[in-house]
Amino acid sequence: MNRGQGWFVVLPDSAQAASAAGILGAQAGLEVESHRSGRPWLVGQWSQDELTVTAAGSGRVALIGDHPPLAPHRAESLRRIRSADELERIAAGIPGCFHLVSSLGGRVRVRGTASGMRRIYYARAGGVTVGCDRADVLAQAVGGTLDEDALLLRLLEPAVPHPFGGRPLWREVSAVPEGHCLELDPEGGRRVARWWYPPEPCVSLEEGAPKFAEALAEAVAVRTAAGTVVSADLSGGLDSTPVCFLAARGPAKLVMFTQAGIDAGHEDALWARRAAAHLPDAEHLEMEPGRMPAFYTGLLTAGQGFDEPALGGRIRGTHTALARMMAAKGSRLHLTGEGGDQVVQALDSYVHDTLRTHPRAGLRHLRALSAECRWSPGAAIRAAADRRSYRRWLTDAAAGMGPMRLSDRTPAFMGWDMPPTLPPWITAEARERLRHLIRHESGAVIPLAPTRGRHMALAQIISSTRMCRQIARFTAHAGLPFHYPFLDDKVIEACLAVRLHERTTPFVFKPLTVTAMRGTVPDELLARRSKSEFSREIHSGLASRRPELGELLADSHMARLGLVDSGVLRRAALVLYPPQLSVSYLEMTLAVETWLRAHTTSAVKGGQFRC
């Protein structure tokens, strides 16, 4: 089995768990790790280099995922532990991206990552609660039924607000929130508890940059330490370029990949060549436009293998081809700078925090942002003075939810989160049901952090991991898993510790990255201020997939559920897309439709939403 393709289930240390193991282990050829008692503890499919199991006090500990071999002093420390809190103190020093599972004194504890890149779900099976790293595996085992409310929430753009985005698509399956762990007792019960708290953003840029540089270097080194060949994206930007320079330090041969853009103003290839000139021992492959599968290739099957709808469907064909190409060159994993935008800087709401912690700096930043984004003085002042709680902001946001136009010049991102909006093809009934759902549940909502700038910074990271998890999954199936060093917890912690207005500023592009990478990346490359995009490829890819779009939307699962007006959606997708409407609305709709196509059979048979 290729690394990253598998799954695992965690079982309590009890006699009743045997029946759960039987339900979940119906497939042949599953791996099993046992508790000290001899009962099954971990059941699933994984490659041996993903799993480290060691004795710990009177029990056992497992690391599953990307991590270095346990150093002798850490292994010795684990053998002496007596509690899960001691385990967390030891694990805090281990770089990488992994699940941590323990069986100590009859109690089982499992958690993913604070970022959400690795998640945990749970359900009742065989009379006990079990945990799993994949929602769809649990749903299949327990006969899960579609949660239509969770599906409806996925249609929100540009992001699903906390805590609704992590809700599983099956009623019988629950999710452990990011930063929390699942504890299983021998009687078959469970408890969800917090294990991670974000750091206070109180460190200066000068003090925080070396820590960020060290954390990112460790994250890349975890992936290159085994040698052989690794590949990496190289766009020439300030995310992929540092990853490539750090990877070139390691023992693995580096193969770098650059995709040239159709647009004459696309600068990635130019900057990538400049970067590659400084890495003569690495191989650089530059792909001309048209040489890779177009965006939306394989549209009809884009939802297969995903445990939730994700925007990665647009690039599934392209990334699958890249994974196979790099695997053929001997690469054992592919590094990407995805997540860098979300980790090293924050969105506009950081100014709201800064006005209260550093008023003079906050005013300078607000003036500069207002000029750059062309906000009216009144709109900027109202946004800066807004004192609504997260619950109130969320309730107010749910009252509107009309589509956001590209020409919108309001400070929309000065709120607690990206404002939830819906495209014009969503039915009035579905829109009203969604308003009711958010209003009904907002009373119990607690923000990710006490201030809106810090909350939004965390929300953006968590949102990005939802797509990256799915991409890592399907590229692993193609033979080469994609890895995201920026989304490792230690990297995220190092960035979040830096003062918001020093790592995010309208005056300097990505100051934290520039400061941290001096001496590692040449200054001429750190001077880049542009960021190319692939909008022409998106629109040409959609145009080339018109027959598949027509087939997909001719008998829409979402229309049968009453979520969308099929006529409005078909006209937008096939005839005339609404002007000033971001294509991400259509992409998210297609993600939900293709996910339903892949995962539902009898679940959708003419059902209608009722308010």
C-alpha positions as CSV (number, residue, x, y, z in Angstrom):
1,M,0.0,0.0,0.0
2,N,1.2,3.5,-0.9
3,R,1.9,5.8,2.0
4,G,-1.1,8.0,2.7
5,Q,-3.7,5.7,1.2
6,G,-4.8,3.9,4.3
7,W,-7.0,4.4,7.3
8,F,-7.2,3.3,10.9
9,V,-9.8,2.7,13.6
10,V,-9.1,3.0,17.3
11,L,-10.8,0.6,19.7
12,P,-11.3,0.8,23.5
13,D,-9.5,-1.7,25.7
14,S,-12.7,-3.8,26.5
15,A,-14.2,-7.1,25.7
16,Q,-17.1,-5.5,23.9
17,A,-14.7,-3.9,21.4
18,A,-14.3,-7.4,19.8
19,S,-17.7,-7.0,18.1
20,A,-16.8,-3.5,16.8
21,A,-13.5,-4.9,15.4
22,G,-15.5,-7.5,13.6
23,I,-17.8,-4.9,12.1
24,L,-14.9,-2.7,11.0
25,G,-12.7,-5.5,10.0
26,A,-14.9,-7.1,7.4
27,Q,-12.3,-6.5,4.7
28,A,-9.5,-9.0,4.4
29,G,-5.9,-8.2,4.9
30,L,-6.2,-5.6,7.6
31,E,-3.4,-4.6,9.9
32,V,-3.9,-5.0,13.7
33,E,-2.1,-3.6,16.7
34,S,-3.1,-4.8,20.1
35,H,-3.4,-3.3,23.6
36,R,-1.1,-4.7,26.3
37,S,-4.2,-6.8,27.3
38,G,-4.0,-8.5,23.9
39,R,-7.4,-7.0,22.7
40,P,-7.4,-5.2,19.3
41,W,-6.4,-1.5,19.6
42,L,-5.7,-0.3,16.1
43,V,-7.3,-1.9,13.0
44,G,-6.9,-0.7,9.5
45,Q,-4.7,-0.3,6.5
46,W,-1.4,1.6,6.6
47,S,2.1,1.3,5.2
48,Q,4.7,0.3,7.8
49,D,6.8,3.5,7.5
50,E,3.7,5.5,8.6
51,L,3.4,3.7,12.0
52,T,5.6,3.8,15.1
53,V,4.4,1.8,18.1
54,T,6.4,1.9,21.4
55,A,5.9,0.8,25.0
56,A,4.8,3.7,27.2
57,G,4.5,3.2,31.0
58,S,2.0,0.4,31.5
59,G,0.6,0.7,28.0
60,R,1.5,1.6,24.4
61,V,1.8,4.7,22.2
62,A,1.4,5.0,18.4
63,L,2.5,7.8,16.0
64,I,0.7,7.5,12.6
65,G,1.8,9.7,9.8
66,D,4.8,11.9,9.0
67,H,7.3,11.9,11.9
68,P,11.0,11.2,12.4
69,P,12.2,8.0,14.0
70,L,12.0,8.3,17.8
71,A,15.3,9.5,19.3
72,P,16.6,7.3,22.1
73,H,15.9,10.0,24.8
74,R,12.3,10.3,23.6
75,A,11.8,6.6,23.5
76,E,13.1,6.3,27.0
77,S,10.9,9.2,28.2
78,L,7.9,7.4,26.7
79,R,8.7,4.2,28.5
80,R,8.4,6.1,31.8
81,I,5.2,8.1,31.2
82,R,2.1,7.5,33.4
83,S,-0.4,10.0,31.9
84,A,-1.7,11.4,28.6
85,D,-0.5,14.9,29.8
86,E,3.1,13.6,30.1
87,L,2.7,12.1,26.6
88,E,1.7,15.5,25.1
89,R,4.7,17.2,26.6
90,I,7.0,14.7,24.9
91,A,5.1,14.8,21.6
92,A,5.3,18.6,21.5
93,G,8.9,18.3,20.6
94,I,8.4,15.9,17.7
95,P,8.1,17.6,14.3
96,G,5.9,16.4,11.5
97,C,2.2,15.8,10.9
98,F,0.8,12.8,12.6
99,H,-2.0,11.2,14.7
100,L,-1.1,10.4,18.3
101,V,-2.8,7.4,19.9
102,S,-2.2,6.0,23.4
103,S,-3.5,3.1,25.5
104,L,-2.6,3.8,29.1
105,G,-4.1,2.1,32.2
106,G,-7.1,0.9,30.2
107,R,-7.9,4.3,28.8
108,V,-7.5,5.1,25.1
109,R,-6.8,8.6,23.8
110,V,-6.4,9.7,20.1
111,R,-6.0,13.0,18.5
112,G,-5.1,14.5,15.1
113,T,-3.4,17.8,14.5
114,A,-4.4,21.3,15.7
115,S,-4.5,22.4,12.1
116,G,-7.1,19.8,11.0
117,M,-4.7,18.3,8.5
118,R,-5.2,15.1,10.4
119,R,-8.6,14.6,11.9
120,I,-10.5,12.1,14.1
121,Y,-14.2,11.1,13.8
122,Y,-16.2,8.8,16.1
123,A,-19.3,6.6,16.1
124,R,-21.0,3.8,17.9
125,A,-20.2,0.3,16.6
126,G,-20.8,-3.0,18.3
127,G,-22.0,-1.2,21.5
128,V,-18.9,0.9,22.0
129,T,-17.5,4.2,20.7
130,V,-14.7,3.9,18.2
131,G,-12.5,6.5,16.6
132,C,-11.3,6.7,13.0
133,D,-9.3,9.1,10.9
134,R,-11.8,8.9,8.0
135,A,-15.5,9.8,8.3
136,D,-16.5,7.7,5.2
137,V,-14.9,4.5,6.7
138,L,-17.0,4.9,9.8
139,A,-20.1,5.7,7.8
140,Q,-19.8,2.6,5.7
141,A,-19.2,0.4,8.8
142,V,-22.2,1.7,10.7
143,G,-24.6,2.2,7.8
144,G,-24.5,6.0,7.8
145,T,-27.3,8.1,6.4
146,L,-26.8,11.5,4.7
147,D,-26.9,14.6,6.9
148,E,-28.7,17.1,4.5
149,D,-27.9,20.0,6.8
150,A,-24.2,19.3,6.7
151,L,-24.4,19.1,2.9
152,L,-26.2,22.4,2.7
153,L,-23.6,24.1,4.8
154,R,-20.9,23.0,2.3
155,L,-22.4,25.3,-0.3
156,L,-21.4,28.4,1.6
157,E,-18.6,30.5,0.1
158,P,-15.9,31.7,0.5
159,A,-15.8,29.6,3.6
160,V,-18.1,27.7,6.0
161,P,-17.9,29.6,9.3
162,H,-16.7,27.9,12.5
163,P,-17.8,25.4,13.8
164,F,-20.0,24.3,10.9
165,G,-17.3,23.5,8.4
166,G,-16.0,20.3,10.1
167,R,-19.4,18.7,10.4
168,P,-19.4,15.2,8.9
169,L,-21.8,14.3,6.1
170,W,-23.4,11.4,7.9
171,R,-25.8,11.6,10.9
172,E,-24.2,8.7,12.7
173,V,-20.7,10.1,12.6
174,S,-19.3,12.9,14.8
175,A,-16.1,14.9,14.4
176,V,-13.5,15.7,17.1
177,P,-12.9,19.5,16.8
178,E,-9.4,20.7,15.8
179,G,-7.2,21.0,18.9
180,H,-9.3,18.4,20.8
181,C,-8.8,14.7,21.4
182,L,-11.1,11.7,21.8
183,E,-10.9,9.6,25.0
184,L,-12.4,6.1,25.1
185,D,-13.0,4.3,28.4
186,P,-13.2,0.5,28.9
187,E,-17.0,0.6,29.4
188,G,-17.5,1.9,25.8
189,G,-18.0,5.6,26.6
190,R,-16.2,8.6,25.3
191,R,-15.1,12.1,26.1
192,V,-13.9,14.9,23.9
193,A,-11.3,17.2,25.5
194,R,-9.0,20.0,24.4
195,W,-5.3,19.2,24.1
196,W,-4.1,22.3,22.2
197,Y,-4.3,26.1,22.7
198,P,-3.0,28.6,20.2
199,P,-0.1,30.7,21.4
200,E,-0.6,34.4,22.3
201,P,0.6,36.6,19.4
202,C,3.1,38.5,21.6
203,V,6.5,37.8,19.9
204,S,8.2,40.4,17.7
205,L,9.0,39.7,14.0
206,E,12.7,39.7,14.8
207,E,12.3,37.2,17.6
208,G,9.7,35.0,15.9
209,A,11.3,34.7,12.4
210,P,14.2,32.4,13.5
211,K,11.7,30.1,15.3
212,F,9.5,30.0,12.2
213,A,12.6,29.3,10.0
214,E,13.6,26.4,12.4
215,A,10.1,24.9,12.4
216,L,9.7,25.0,8.6
217,A,13.2,23.5,8.2
218,E,12.3,20.7,10.5
219,A,9.0,20.1,8.7
220,V,10.8,19.8,5.4
221,A,13.6,17.7,6.9
222,V,11.1,15.1,8.2
223,R,10.1,14.5,4.6
224,T,13.6,14.4,3.1
225,A,15.5,12.5,5.8
226,A,14.9,9.1,4.2
227,G,16.8,10.1,1.1
228,T,16.2,8.7,-2.4
229,V,14.1,11.2,-4.4
230,V,11.5,13.8,-3.5
231,S,9.8,16.2,-5.7
232,A,8.4,19.7,-5.1
233,D,6.4,22.5,-6.6
234,L,8.4,25.5,-7.6
235,S,6.2,28.5,-8.6
236,G,9.0,31.0,-7.7
237,G,6.7,32.5,-5.0
238,L,7.4,33.0,-1.3
239,D,5.9,29.7,-0.3
240,S,7.2,27.0,-2.7
241,T,10.6,28.6,-3.1
242,P,11.6,28.3,0.6
243,V,10.4,24.7,0.6
244,C,12.6,23.9,-2.3
245,F,15.7,25.6,-0.9
246,L,15.1,23.7,2.4
247,A,14.6,20.4,0.7
248,A,17.8,20.9,-1.3
249,R,19.7,20.8,2.0
250,G,18.6,17.2,2.7
251,P,19.9,13.9,1.6
252,A,17.2,13.3,-1.0
253,K,17.6,14.2,-4.7
254,L,15.2,17.0,-5.5
255,V,13.1,17.3,-8.6
256,M,11.3,20.6,-8.9
257,F,8.1,21.2,-11.0
258,T,6.9,24.4,-12.5
259,Q,3.7,24.9,-14.5
260,A,3.8,27.8,-16.9
261,G,0.6,29.8,-17.3
262,I,-1.4,30.7,-20.4
263,D,-1.6,34.4,-19.6
264,A,1.3,36.4,-21.0
265,G,1.5,38.2,-17.6
266,H,1.9,35.0,-15.7
267,E,5.4,35.3,-14.0
268,D,5.8,31.9,-12.2
269,A,8.0,30.3,-14.8
270,L,10.3,33.4,-14.9
271,W,10.8,33.4,-11.1
272,A,11.1,29.6,-11.0
273,R,14.0,29.7,-13.5
274,R,15.7,32.3,-11.3
275,A,15.3,30.1,-8.3
276,A,16.4,26.9,-10.1
277,A,19.6,28.7,-11.2
278,H,20.6,28.8,-7.5
279,L,20.0,25.0,-7.0
280,P,22.2,23.4,-9.7
281,D,22.1,20.0,-8.0
282,A,18.3,19.8,-8.3
283,E,16.4,18.8,-11.4
284,H,13.9,21.4,-12.7
285,L,11.0,20.4,-15.0
286,E,9.1,23.3,-16.5
287,M,5.8,22.3,-18.1
288,E,4.4,24.5,-21.0
289,P,0.7,25.3,-21.1
290,G,-1.4,22.5,-22.5
291,R,1.0,19.7,-21.6
292,M,-0.9,18.7,-18.4
293,P,-4.6,17.6,-18.2
294,A,-6.8,20.7,-18.2
295,F,-8.6,21.8,-15.1
296,Y,-11.8,19.8,-14.4
297,T,-10.5,16.8,-16.2
298,G,-12.4,13.8,-14.7
299,L,-15.2,16.0,-13.5
300,L,-17.8,13.3,-13.3
301,T,-15.7,11.2,-10.9
302,A,-14.1,14.1,-9.0
303,G,-15.9,13.3,-5.7
304,Q,-14.7,9.7,-5.4
305,G,-12.5,8.9,-2.4
306,F,-13.3,12.2,-0.6
307,D,-14.9,12.0,2.8
308,E,-16.3,15.5,2.3
309,P,-16.9,17.8,-0.7
310,A,-13.7,19.8,-1.5
311,L,-12.5,22.3,-4.0
312,G,-9.7,19.9,-4.9
313,G,-11.9,18.4,-7.6
314,R,-10.9,21.1,-10.1
315,I,-7.2,20.1,-10.0
316,R,-7.7,16.4,-9.5
317,G,-6.8,15.4,-13.0
318,T,-3.8,17.8,-13.1
319,H,-2.5,16.7,-9.7
320,T,-3.0,13.0,-10.5
321,A,-1.0,13.3,-13.7
322,L,1.7,15.2,-11.8
323,A,1.8,12.6,-9.1
324,R,2.3,9.8,-11.6
325,M,4.9,11.8,-13.5
326,M,7.0,12.4,-10.4
327,A,6.5,8.9,-9.2
328,A,7.9,7.7,-12.5
329,K,11.0,9.8,-11.8
330,G,11.5,7.9,-8.5
331,S,10.0,10.5,-6.2
332,R,8.5,9.0,-2.9
333,L,6.6,12.2,-1.9
334,H,5.8,15.6,-3.3
335,L,6.3,18.8,-1.3
336,T,4.1,21.9,-1.9
337,G,3.9,25.4,-0.5
338,E,0.1,25.3,-0.2
339,G,-1.0,26.7,3.2
340,G,1.8,29.3,3.3
341,D,-0.7,32.1,2.5
342,Q,-2.9,31.2,5.4
343,V,-0.1,30.5,7.9
344,V,2.4,33.4,7.6
345,Q,-0.2,36.2,7.3
346,A,-3.7,37.0,8.4
347,L,-6.7,38.6,6.7
348,D,-8.0,42.2,7.2
349,S,-9.6,41.6,10.6
350,Y,-6.1,41.7,12.1
351,V,-6.4,45.4,12.0
352,H,-9.4,45.2,14.3
353,D,-7.2,43.6,16.9
354,T,-4.3,45.9,16.3
355,L,-6.4,49.1,16.8
356,R,-6.9,47.9,20.3
357,T,-3.5,46.5,21.2
358,H,-1.3,49.0,19.2
359,P,-3.5,51.9,18.2
360,R,-1.0,53.9,16.4
361,A,0.1,51.0,14.2
362,G,-3.6,50.0,13.8
363,L,-4.5,53.4,12.4
364,R,-1.5,53.4,9.9
365,H,-2.6,49.9,8.7
366,L,-6.3,50.9,8.4
367,R,-5.5,54.0,6.3
368,A,-3.2,51.9,4.0
369,L,-5.7,49.1,3.6
370,S,-8.5,51.5,3.0
371,A,-6.6,53.2,0.2
372,E,-5.4,49.9,-1.3
373,C,-8.9,48.3,-1.2
374,R,-10.8,51.6,-1.9
375,W,-13.0,51.4,1.1
376,S,-15.0,54.5,1.9
377,P,-14.0,56.3,5.1
378,G,-17.4,55.6,6.7
379,A,-17.3,51.9,5.9
380,A,-13.8,51.6,7.3
381,I,-14.7,53.4,10.5
382,R,-17.8,51.3,11.0
383,A,-15.8,48.1,10.5
384,A,-13.1,49.2,12.9
385,A,-15.6,50.2,15.5
386,D,-17.7,47.1,15.3
387,R,-17.8,45.4,18.7
388,R,-20.3,42.5,18.0
389,S,-19.5,39.2,19.6
390,Y,-18.9,36.2,17.4
391,R,-22.3,34.8,18.1
392,R,-24.0,38.1,17.1
393,W,-21.8,38.6,14.0
394,L,-22.7,35.0,12.9
395,T,-26.4,35.5,13.5
396,D,-26.4,38.8,11.6
397,A,-24.4,37.3,8.7
398,A,-27.0,34.5,8.4
399,A,-29.7,37.1,7.8
400,G,-28.2,38.0,4.4
401,M,-26.0,35.5,2.6
402,G,-26.5,37.0,-0.8
403,P,-23.6,36.4,-3.2
404,M,-20.5,38.5,-2.8
405,R,-19.6,40.4,-6.0
406,L,-16.0,40.7,-7.3
407,S,-16.5,44.5,-7.4
408,D,-17.5,44.7,-3.7
409,R,-15.5,47.5,-2.1
410,T,-16.7,46.9,1.5
411,P,-14.3,45.8,4.3
412,A,-16.0,42.3,4.3
413,F,-13.0,40.6,5.8
414,M,-12.8,42.9,8.9
415,G,-15.4,40.7,10.6
416,W,-14.9,37.6,12.6
417,D,-14.7,35.4,9.5
418,M,-15.3,35.5,5.8
419,P,-19.0,36.3,5.6
420,P,-21.0,33.2,4.6
421,T,-22.7,33.7,1.2
422,L,-24.6,31.6,-1.3
423,P,-24.9,31.7,-5.1
424,P,-28.1,32.7,-6.9
425,W,-29.0,29.1,-7.9
426,I,-29.7,28.1,-4.3
427,T,-33.4,27.6,-3.7
428,A,-35.3,30.0,-1.4
429,E,-36.3,27.0,0.8
430,A,-32.7,25.8,1.1
431,R,-31.5,29.4,1.9
432,E,-34.1,29.8,4.6
433,R,-33.3,26.4,6.1
434,L,-29.7,27.4,6.3
435,R,-30.5,30.7,8.0
436,H,-32.6,28.8,10.5
437,L,-29.8,26.3,11.1
438,I,-27.1,28.9,11.8
439,R,-29.4,31.1,14.0
440,H,-30.6,28.0,16.0
441,E,-27.0,26.8,16.7
442,S,-25.2,30.1,17.0
443,G,-26.2,30.4,20.7
444,A,-23.8,27.7,21.7
445,V,-20.9,28.7,19.4
446,I,-17.6,29.6,21.0
447,P,-15.0,31.4,18.7
448,L,-11.6,29.8,18.1
449,A,-9.9,32.8,19.8
450,P,-11.1,35.7,21.9
451,T,-10.5,38.3,19.2
452,R,-11.6,38.4,15.6
453,G,-8.1,38.8,14.1
454,R,-6.9,35.7,15.9
455,H,-10.1,33.8,15.3
456,M,-10.0,34.4,11.5
457,A,-6.3,33.5,11.4
458,L,-7.1,30.0,12.8
459,A,-10.3,29.7,10.7
460,Q,-8.3,30.3,7.5
461,I,-5.8,27.6,8.4
462,I,-8.5,25.0,9.3
463,S,-10.4,25.8,6.1
464,S,-7.2,25.3,4.0
465,T,-6.6,21.9,5.5
466,R,-10.0,20.6,4.4
467,M,-8.9,20.8,0.8
468,C,-5.3,19.7,1.3
469,R,-6.4,16.6,3.2
470,Q,-8.4,15.5,0.1
471,I,-5.6,16.3,-2.3
472,A,-3.1,14.3,-0.2
473,R,-5.6,11.4,-0.3
474,F,-6.1,11.2,-4.1
475,T,-2.5,11.9,-5.0
476,A,-1.5,9.0,-2.7
477,H,-3.9,6.8,-4.6
478,A,-2.1,8.0,-7.8
479,G,1.2,6.8,-6.4
480,L,2.7,9.9,-4.8
481,P,1.2,11.7,-1.7
482,F,1.4,15.5,-1.6
483,H,2.8,16.9,1.7
484,Y,2.2,20.4,3.2
485,P,5.1,21.5,5.5
486,F,3.5,24.9,6.2
487,L,0.5,23.1,7.8
488,D,2.5,21.2,10.4
489,D,1.5,22.2,13.9
490,K,4.9,23.4,15.0
491,V,5.2,25.7,11.9
492,I,1.7,27.1,12.6
493,E,2.5,27.7,16.3
494,A,5.7,29.6,15.4
495,C,3.7,31.8,13.0
496,L,0.8,32.4,15.3
497,A,3.1,33.5,18.1
498,V,4.2,36.6,16.1
499,R,2.3,39.8,16.6
500,L,-0.5,40.1,14.0
501,H,0.5,43.5,12.7
502,E,4.1,42.5,12.3
503,R,3.5,39.3,10.3
504,T,0.7,41.0,8.3
505,T,1.1,44.5,6.9
506,P,0.0,46.4,3.8
507,F,3.6,47.8,3.5
508,V,5.6,44.6,3.1
509,F,4.7,41.3,1.3
510,K,4.9,38.4,3.7
511,P,7.4,40.0,6.1
512,L,7.7,36.9,8.3
513,T,8.8,34.7,5.4
514,V,11.2,37.3,4.1
515,T,12.8,37.8,7.5
516,A,12.9,34.1,8.3
517,M,14.4,33.0,4.9
518,R,17.2,35.5,4.7
519,G,20.4,33.5,4.3
520,T,18.5,30.5,3.1
521,V,16.8,31.9,0.0
522,P,18.7,34.5,-2.1
523,D,17.6,38.1,-1.6
524,E,16.7,38.6,-5.2
525,L,14.0,35.8,-4.9
526,L,12.7,37.2,-1.6
527,A,12.1,40.5,-3.4
528,R,9.2,39.1,-5.4
529,R,6.0,41.0,-4.7
530,S,3.6,39.5,-7.3
531,K,1.5,36.4,-7.2
532,S,0.3,34.7,-10.4
533,E,-2.9,32.9,-10.7
534,F,-4.6,30.5,-13.2
535,S,-8.0,32.1,-13.9
536,R,-7.7,31.7,-17.7
537,E,-7.0,28.0,-17.1
538,I,-10.0,27.7,-14.9
539,H,-12.4,29.2,-17.5
540,S,-10.9,27.3,-20.4
541,G,-11.1,24.1,-18.4
542,L,-14.7,24.7,-17.7
543,A,-15.4,25.4,-21.4
544,S,-13.7,22.2,-22.4
545,R,-15.8,20.2,-20.0
546,R,-19.2,21.4,-21.3
547,P,-20.4,17.8,-22.2
548,E,-19.5,16.5,-18.7
549,L,-21.1,19.6,-17.1
550,G,-24.3,19.0,-19.1
551,E,-24.4,15.3,-18.0
552,L,-23.6,16.1,-14.4
553,L,-26.4,18.8,-14.1
554,A,-29.0,17.1,-16.3
555,D,-30.2,15.0,-13.4
556,S,-28.7,16.9,-10.4
557,H,-28.7,15.1,-7.0
558,M,-28.8,18.6,-5.4
559,A,-31.9,19.5,-7.4
560,R,-33.6,16.3,-6.3
561,L,-32.9,17.3,-2.7
562,G,-34.3,20.8,-3.3
563,L,-31.0,22.5,-2.8
564,V,-30.6,24.2,-6.2
565,D,-32.8,25.5,-9.0
566,S,-31.5,23.3,-11.8
567,G,-32.5,25.7,-14.5
568,V,-30.6,28.7,-13.0
569,L,-27.6,26.4,-12.3
570,R,-27.5,25.0,-15.8
571,R,-27.7,28.5,-17.4
572,A,-24.9,29.7,-15.2
573,A,-22.6,26.7,-15.9
574,L,-23.4,26.3,-19.6
575,V,-24.7,29.5,-21.1
576,L,-23.9,32.8,-19.3
577,Y,-22.1,32.9,-15.9
578,P,-23.4,35.8,-13.8
579,P,-21.1,38.8,-14.2
580,Q,-19.1,39.8,-11.2
581,L,-19.7,36.4,-9.5
582,S,-16.6,34.5,-8.4
583,V,-16.2,31.1,-10.1
584,S,-15.6,29.6,-6.7
585,Y,-19.4,29.5,-6.2
586,L,-19.7,27.2,-9.1
587,E,-16.7,25.2,-8.1
588,M,-18.1,24.5,-4.6
589,T,-21.5,23.6,-6.1
590,L,-19.8,21.1,-8.4
591,A,-17.8,19.7,-5.5
592,V,-21.0,19.0,-3.6
593,E,-22.7,17.5,-6.7
594,T,-19.8,15.2,-7.6
595,W,-19.5,14.1,-4.0
596,L,-23.2,13.2,-3.9
597,R,-22.7,11.4,-7.3
598,A,-19.9,9.3,-5.8
599,H,-21.4,8.6,-2.3
600,T,-25.1,8.3,-2.6
601,T,-27.3,5.6,-4.1
602,S,-30.7,5.4,-2.4
603,A,-30.0,8.3,-0.1
604,V,-31.3,10.8,-2.6
605,K,-34.7,9.9,-4.2
606,G,-36.7,13.0,-4.8
607,G,-36.4,14.3,-1.2
608,Q,-37.2,17.9,-0.6
609,F,-36.0,20.3,2.1
610,R,-38.7,21.5,4.3
611,C,-38.4,24.7,6.5
